[in-house]
Amino acid sequence: SILFVGTKKQAQEAVKEEALRSGQFFVNERWLGGMLTNFQTIQKRISRLKELETMEQDGTFEVLTKKEVMQLRHEMARLEKYLGGIKEMNKLPGALFVVDPRKERIAVAEARKLNIPIVAIVDTNCDPDEIDYVIPGNDDAIRAVKLLTAKIADAMLEGNQGAENAQADEETAEQ
């Protein structure tokens, strides 16, 4: 699995769109420190978000007072905003795709610490030494970010499709 990271204004929409299209995870609002290195704590926050969502669905909110419901909805909105893109992520990602490694230096540092490979769009103002797989490109232009993010998502979909085909071939060979 790949975690798409792009919190700058130009990248937010493209990152979310392409991550959802390829069925991957994304962070497009703000990188919370420890999202990778302190993943078990982040998972507790994610479980709280899921708990609030089930409370809303099963009608627990109707029993509570207006003020309590408002506070819980506010908490849910906040958690959804920051953790919505990684809600279904049960383990650390296999790779990180970063739009601007200079702005996302905390994410890059955490991935480095955990030996998670990093693919990044590196502009002329960034240091490519920190990145495992460099994609030279303009990380400020919306269209450039959209194009490169779409290509990564396409590659991800293609890779998943190849894995599914290989699995299907194995199953037919066994029979």
N, C-alpha and C positions, 0 to 999 in steps of 0.2 A: 504494500500500500504506500501511497505517496501523500505527504501533507503539503498542500499548497499554502504558501505564506506570502501575503502582499497586503500591507496595511496602509500604504499611501493611497491618496484619493484616486490617482489615475489607475491603480491596479485593482481596487476593491471589487468592482463589479465583475471584471474579467475573471479574477481568481475564483470568485464564488460560482459564477456561471459554469466555467470549465470544470471545476472540481465536482460540481453536482452532475454535470453531463457524463463525466468519466467514473462517477460513483466513488470518488475519493473524498478526503477530508480537507478542510481549509480553515485558515485563520485570516480574516480580512478586516477586523476592527482594531484590536490591540493585542500585542503579544504579551501575555501575562507571564512574568518571570517564573521559571520553574515548570512551564507547561510540559517540557520533556523530562527534565532532571528531577522534578518533584511530581511525577505523573500520578502517583497514588492519591495525593491530596486533590489534584485536579479531578480525578475520577470521582471523589466524594462529592465535589461540587456538581459534576455531571449527574450523579445519582440523585442529588437534591432537585435538579432541574426536571429529571424524569418523574420524580415523586410529585412535584408540583403539577406537572402536566396530567398525571393520572388523577390527582385530586380534582382538577378542573373538569376532567371528563366524567368521573363517577359521581359528580354532584356534591362533593364535600363542601364546595364553595358556597352552595345555597344555604347551608346550615350556619355558616359564619356571619359575623357582622360586616357591614359595608366597608368599614375601616380595615378590618383584617383582610378581607378579600382584596382591597386596593393594595395593601402592603404586599401580599403574596403575589399579586399580578405584577407589581413593580419589580419584585425580586426575580420573578420568572422572566420578565422582559430583559433585565440586566444579564442574567445568566445566559439566556438565549442569544443575546447580542454578542457576548464574548466567547461562549462555548458551544453555540449552536452548530458550528461547522465541524466540531470534533465529538459531537454527542455520541455517535456510534463507534468511535475509535476505542477498542478494548485493549489494544496493546500499542507499544511504540511503533511509529511508522517505519517502513523499510527505507524510505528516502525522504528528503526535504526538497521542495522546489521553491526557491526564494526569488521574488521579483527584484528587490533592491537590498543586496547584502549589507549596504552601509546603514540603511534605516533599520534593518532587521538583524543588527549585529548580535543581539542577545539570543535570538533564535539560532543563529549560526554558531555561536559559542556553545550553546547547549547541545546542539547536534554533534559538534566536534568532540565534546566531552564524552558523549555516548557512542562515538564512532558510527554515527548515522551518515551515510553519503549525502552530499549536498550538491544539487544542481541549481545554478543561479544565472539570472540575466545580469551580467556585469557591465556597468557603464564605465566610462573613462575615469570617473571619480572614485571607483572602488578598487580594493586590493584583491586581485584574483588568487593570491596564495592561500587564502582561507577556504577556497571553494574547490571541491573535488572535480566537478564537471562544469566548466565555464561556458556560458553562451554569451559571446560578446554582442551587446545590443543596447539600444536606448531604452532605459527603464523609466523615462519620463513621458514618452509619447504613448497615449492611450492605445493607438492602433498597433504599435509595435508590441506592447505588452499583450494585447489581445491575441495577436497572431502567434507569438511565441508560446503563450499559455495554451492556446488551442492546439498547437503542434504537440506539446507535452501530453495533453489530454488524449489526443488521437493516438499517440504512441502507447499510452497506457491502455486504451481500449483495444488496440491492435495486439498488445502483449497478452492481455487477458483472453482475447479471442483465440490466440495461438495456444495458450495454456489449456483452454477448454477443448480445442480441436485435438490436442495431444492426448488429453484425458479420454476423449471419446474414441480415439484410435486405439489406445491401450485397452479399453473395455471391449472393443470389437475383436482385438487380437486375442484376448483371454477366452472369448467364447469360441 
